Amino acid sequence: MEFRLLGAFELVAEGRSLDLGPAKQRILFASLAVDAGHPVATETLIDRIWDEAPPREPRKVLHTYVARSRRVLEQARHLDNGQIALERRADGYQLIMDIDRIDLHRFRRLVEQARAPHRRRPERAALLGEAVGLWRASPLDGICLLYTSPSP
C-alpha cells in the first residue's frame, strides 16, 4: 500500500489505484498524507479543503468526508493487509501508517540520508537517484488545480 503525492495523487493497494472520492475528500487525504505521523487540526483541514469559502457547517461536512475516507482505508487494508488508519485526535485527525509508504516522506528520508557526512559519493548518488526516481510528475497533480482561482 502506498500514497503517491509526487505526481498524480493516488492510494495504491495491491497494484491498484483506489478511488479516493470527490475533489474535497481527495484534498483531505492529501492534507493528512503530507502531515502523516502528526495530527492535523480540524481548522487547518477546513482551511485546506475550502480555503476562504467553507460550507455553512464545515465541521459536519468534514466528518462526512472522514467517515467516507475511513471506508476507503478499510478497502486498502483489506486488499493489502497493511496498517493504515485515520484516527481522531484532540482537535483534529491523524493518518496512521508507515510514513515510508508515502513517496514524499520516503523522498525526504532518502535525501536526508544522502546528506549524511559519512556517505561517500557513490552512496550519495545512489540515494539521490532513488529519491529522484520517486517523482512521476508535478506533486499532487490534479489536486492543485482546485486551488487556482477562476479567471475574471
C-alpha positions in Angstrom: 0.0 0.0 0.0 1.4 3.4 -0.9 0.2 7.0 -1.1 1.7 8.7 -4.1 2.0 12.5 -3.9 4.9 13.1 -6.3 2.8 13.1 -9.4 -0.8 12.2 -9.8 -2.2 11.8 -6.2 -3.3 8.3 -5.5 -3.5 5.5 -3.0 -2.3 2.2 -4.5 -3.0 -1.1 -2.8 -2.1 -4.4 -4.4 -1.1 -2.6 -7.6 -4.5 -1.0 -7.9 -5.3 2.7 -7.6 -8.2 3.2 -5.3 -11.0 5.7 -5.8 -10.3 8.4 -3.2 -13.7 10.1 -3.7 -14.7 13.6 -4.7 -12.2 16.5 -5.0 -12.6 17.9 -1.5 -12.2 14.4 0.0 -9.1 14.0 -2.0 -7.7 17.2 -0.5 -8.5 15.8 2.9 -6.4 12.7 2.1 -3.6 14.8 0.7 -3.5 17.0 3.7 -3.3 14.0 6.0 -0.7 12.3 3.9 1.6 15.3 3.8 1.4 15.6 7.6 1.4 11.8 8.2 2.6 10.9 11.6 1.3 14.2 13.1 -2.2 15.3 14.0 -3.7 17.9 11.7 -6.1 20.4 13.4 -9.7 20.5 12.3 -9.4 24.2 11.5 -6.3 23.5 9.4 -8.2 20.8 7.4 -11.2 23.1 6.9 -8.8 25.9 5.6 -7.0 23.5 3.3 -10.2 21.9 1.9 -12.3 25.0 1.4 -9.8 27.9 1.5 -11.9 31.0 2.0 -15.3 29.6 1.0 -16.3 26.9 3.6 -19.8 25.5 3.6 -22.3 26.6 6.2 -21.4 23.7 8.6 -17.8 22.8 7.7 -17.2 20.5 10.6 -20.3 18.5 9.8 -19.2 18.1 6.1 -15.6 17.3 7.3 -17.0 14.5 9.5 -18.8 13.1 6.4 -15.5 13.1 4.4 -13.7 11.5 7.3 -16.2 8.7 7.5 -16.0 8.1 3.8 -12.2 8.2 3.9 -12.2 5.6 6.6 -14.1 3.3 4.3 -11.5 3.8 1.5 -8.8 3.0 4.0 -10.6 -0.1 5.1 -10.7 -1.3 1.5 -7.0 -0.6 1.2 -6.3 -2.6 4.4 -8.4 -5.5 3.1 -6.5 -5.5 -0.3 -3.0 -5.1 1.2 -3.2 -6.3 4.8 -1.4 -3.1 5.6 -1.6 -1.0 8.7 -3.4 2.3 7.9 -6.0 4.2 9.8 -7.5 7.7 10.2 -7.7 8.5 13.9 -9.4 11.3 15.8 -7.1 13.4 17.9 -7.9 16.1 20.5 -8.6 18.8 17.9 -8.1 17.1 14.6 -7.2 13.9 12.8 -4.1 11.9 12.1 -3.2 9.4 9.3 -1.6 6.4 10.9 0.7 4.4 8.7 4.3 3.7 7.9 5.3 7.1 6.5 7.9 5.4 4.3 4.9 4.2 2.3 4.2 7.8 1.3 6.5 8.7 -1.5 7.0 12.3 -0.3 8.3 11.1 3.1 10.4 8.4 1.5 11.9 11.1 -0.8 12.8 13.3 2.3 14.3 10.3 4.1 16.5 9.4 1.1 17.7 13.0 0.7 18.5 13.3 4.4 20.4 10.0 4.2 22.4 11.2 1.2 23.4 14.4 3.0 24.9 12.5 5.9 28.6 13.5 6.2 29.8 9.9 6.4 28.4 8.9 3.0 30.7 8.5 0.1 29.8 9.9 -3.3 28.6 6.7 -4.9 26.3 6.1 -1.9 25.0 9.6 -2.1 24.4 9.4 -5.8 22.5 6.1 -5.4 20.3 7.5 -2.6 19.6 10.7 -4.6 18.9 8.7 -7.7 16.4 6.6 -5.8 14.8 9.8 -4.4 14.5 11.5 -7.8 13.1 8.2 -9.2 10.0 8.7 -7.0 8.9 11.8 -8.9 6.4 11.0 -11.6 5.1 14.4 -12.4 4.1 17.7 -10.7 3.4 17.0 -7.0 -0.3 16.4 -6.2 -1.1 16.6 -9.9 -4.8 17.2 -10.3 -5.4 18.4 -6.8 -3.5 21.7 -7.0 -5.8 22.8 -9.8 -8.6 23.1 -7.2 -6.7 25.9 -5.5 -6.4 28.1 -8.6 -9.0 30.9 -8.7 -11.2 31.2 -11.8 -10.4 33.9 -14.3 -12.5 37.0 -14.2 
